[in-house]
């Protein structure tokens, strides 16, 4: 009986360590973004602001499951580097893609697209955005049909 | 006795899952870099090459424990975003810093510095480098005294 108790304790410790290992995110959540150009919960954290030396801004975006940005485009383009979770990325006229940690998405200037988390998993990405040519152009909401489409 | 065996199996499963969770890196190792400007094992993977739209290159560097770059400087500067492990960063005339996941280091143009893994832990970072003003200027090796100094 002592042995059973011993293994039960060891098992609980192993599970707890595992939970900590999985749940420690790389980036702390930044500011919760006000729901103007997205639905769901999104946190943004600027890592650097564009200046005369670094002519691109870098930020981290953390999405709760189900959260997604509206359709938009970047006059200067944007590069997304997925670091955690599972997300969606879709360009106008193309199928929705699933994106995972380590994957890189290059959004070319003027291309209409949206990105966000999947319904079941949140997603975190680093975005680098050339500052020249102006700010993001926001378009319309991603419909539930677009978000839930499986093909 | 059956119960003991049951918990022993559960414990092993929990430990294995934990090991997988901890050992799955975000980025696959790229090309192993030839030991010209560093000591130890370093893998590099380009995420994007600078062009007329994205005027900065992005790459991932993975260092084995003990690996470190030589002292160097960037004519256009460089931003490091630590994603995994524990590393060192040092600028000339300043103490060596320990850097961890989520931390960002801005290396300004012309500032002599080096970075690498700690002796006990590897480190992974994303580096973004403005392409203007030319390539990295390599200087001399980091001495063991510099690498091992604790203050």
Interface residues (C-beta under 8 A of the other chain):
Chain A: X3 X4 X7 X8 X10 X11 X14 X15 X17 X18 X21 X22 X25 X26 X27 X28 X47 X48 X53 X54 X55 X56 X58 X76 X77 X79 X81 X83 X84 X101 X102 X104 X106 X108 X109 X126 X128 X130
Chain B: X3 X4 X7 X8 X10 X11 X14 X15 X17 X18 X21 X22 X25 X26 X27 X28 X47 X48 X53 X54 X55 X56 X58 X76 X77 X79 X81 X83 X84 X101 X102 X104 X106 X108 X109 X126 X128 X130
